Structure formats: structure tokens, C-alpha cells
Amino acid sequence: MGVRAWLALCLTCLWSCANAATDPAPAEHGFWSLFDGTRLPFVPVPEIDVNPNSGTTIGLIPVWVKTDEQQHVRRIIAPDVIYNPYFGFGARARIFDYPSADEQWSVVGGGKQRVEREFDARYESGRLHSEHWSIALAAVYDRSGTPRFYGFGNRSPVTDQTNYTRRLAYLQAGLGRRFGRAWQLAYTFRARNVDVTPGSLAEIASIESRFGRLRGIGTSGDTLHRLSAIFDSRDNETIPRHGFSLIAYAGMAARRGFLNASLYSEAGLDTHGYWRLGSATTLAAHVAVRYLPSSRHVPFWALNSIGGDASDIDGSLPLRGFGESRFYDRDAFAANCEWRRRIGSVEAVGTHIDLELTPFVDAGRVFSRGGTLPLSGLHKAGGLGVRAIATPTVVGYVDFGYGSEGLAVFTGINYPL
């Protein structure tokens, strides 16, 4: 899902803080009054996104925010008009709805002049852990011209960088049954189709020019069945301040169909810990390890990888000094830690928003043998995050990470860890 709009939430807060720190200026009239946020039914926010893979995107986001009587965010509408030097002008429509703290849904769709198209619809219920059953549904289509591939292994050189165009489509459904507040058993089904075609960026070698026999070029897909045992004692799923979560999972993927010939099996452990250090500070830590115990003719995009900002089980493990999926191999490990410090708050767009500064450190690696010690040969990154939090449902973040290959900037919704 495209998440650049969530830079809007952070920028809105900073804009509001700056306005609150200065004396009110005389009212403007005429053309310039269009940029006076107090006169508009929405907040016009400039969009500046710098991504290791997609380059610099600029645009404008008009943000409408609906709140309830407790000033909790219930709906965000944030379309945008953007320009990217690779793919030209584009536009996206977004709606994020929070009917209650237990339920949320979102729909995002858009495209650019060249190559890129996206659609992402999601629904979740059972987030408060108060009901016996929880549901998570997703339908995603994404055509992207920016993915990179550098080869396999923990030392794949940056000089082997290639680009490809990826068309990804999948349907995913998850059903969980709780046993008490903290324990849950969950089943996940995902049907995925991926089409890998030549690259769209003229200045970067196309994937088939260096890796012509790479398994996964062309059209292929998989059907995944996963069973997860979950322990979750966090005080809040979206904005945790203390508690612990652990997901131990195993699954099997077939090439096509419901129970076709096995393509690979998976197993992993994903843990998060949160410790409150005073009223304004939280220490957050994340450790994850993933294995493919068996595999047969696995496409490269189905292997484990590290690089990027998110700690989603179905994505690349976070390493915020590198682009998404910078390193590929059968198995992967990541450890991340961040110090979240609230530095102020502001009343903006009809709700109360807290601002956080977050220094962080990340480490991770990929490997091909199960007996490899994950703590050796680690890639490292560090940086600083800026977060805007509208309790109890919304977090917008901008993270600036630096690793051995330079600076990487990421924006998103919800905490990356």
C-alpha cells in the first residue's frame, strides 16, 4: 500500500506547532487566502517523499479529518496529486475509517502517468482482544516500477543492482480464536500472483540483463496456509507503551490451487517488547527470525529478505538504512530498538496529537544455512524518527536511516516496530 500520505499527519502537526508559536497574522485576502488553513474545510499539506528505490516524489495532499466528541480520529480522507521524475504525474484517493478502537478499514487507489498503479483494501476487527474471534481481510493490486534485485546472499554487492517491474496481486484472509485476553490461535490464507518483467528505469540495468535465468522472472504465484500461535500482553495494539507480543508460526505454500504440490515451507518467530520509562518515554524492541525449512524451485520474490522500514510478517524485515528487500536469501534475522520520546502536543485537525522524536538502531542479515549464527555478519543502520500520534488509532511517521550505502527515508502509518 502506498503510504506517503502519512507524512501529511506529521507535517500537519509541525505546521500547527509553528502557527501556535507565532502571533496571529492579519487575515490574507485574495489568492493567498487559499493557503490559510483556518479558512479551508481541509488542511493543505505539501508532500515530499524521499525513498531509496523510488526517488523523490513531490505533491499536495488535502487532508480531511473527522473526529468524535472525545477528539478521537474516526475518519481520514487524504487524496493527493503528485509528481515523480521516473513515472510522471499521478493521483491517489485514500480513505481510512476507524468505527471504533476494535475495528478499522481502509481503501487506497491511484496511479501515475507511466507504469505504476495501486489498489489496497483492508479490514480488521478484534483489535481490543475483548472478543473471542478476530478477522483480517486484504485485497491488493500493485504495479511498481521501482523494485531492486542485487543477487542472493548477505554480501550481494551494490554494483550488481538491477531494476524490474513488478505486478503483485493477492487476496488474504485471517481468522483468529482467542483463549483469554493474551493468547490466540490464528489461521491465514493467501493467494498471490506476481509478474516480474523488465525494469522501467533507464539508468539502472534491467533484471534479465544480469540474472537472466533467475527463477521468478515472468508470471508465477503461490497459495499459502499459515498457522500462528500468538501471545500479546500489550496495553494497546496500535500505540503500545508496555507489554510484550510473540508470534510463532509455520506454514506451507503450494504453486497454485488449494493443496497442490508444495513449493516451500516456512517457520518463524517474531517478538516485540515495550517498556515505559517515565510518562513521556517508551523503549521499543523487535527481534525476528525466519526460515524456509524446505523449498523447491522457489521464485526469488518468495525468499526471505531484509531492508526497508516495516516489520510485517509477510514483508521484508526492517533495516532502515537500506531500501526494501535489499538482501535476499532463504533465511533472515533482524533486531531493532528505538527510544520513543514525546516532545510536545498540539490541537490540530480537530484532535489532540502528540509528537515524538525517536532515535533508533537496526541490525540484520540473511543466510542460506539453518545452522548459521544469526548474530554474525550483521548489517547495521541507525537514525532518527519523527512521529505524530492521534490516540488511540493513528500513528504517522517519518524515519531517517543511515547505513553503509547512505541515507534512506521512509514514511508510513502505524509504528514500523
PyMOL commands that set and color helices and strands:
alter all, ss='L'
color gray80, all
select helices_A, chain A and resi 4-20+30-35+37-39+158-160+207-210+300-302
alter helices_A, ss='H'
color red, helices_A
select strands_A, chain A and resi 43-51+55-67+73-77+80-84+88-100+103-112+117-125+133-144+148-149+162-179+183-198+218-232+243-254+262-276+281-291+304-306+327-329+331-348+351-367+379-390+394-403+406-413
alter strands_A, ss='S'
color yellow, strands_A
deselect
rebuild
show_as cartoon
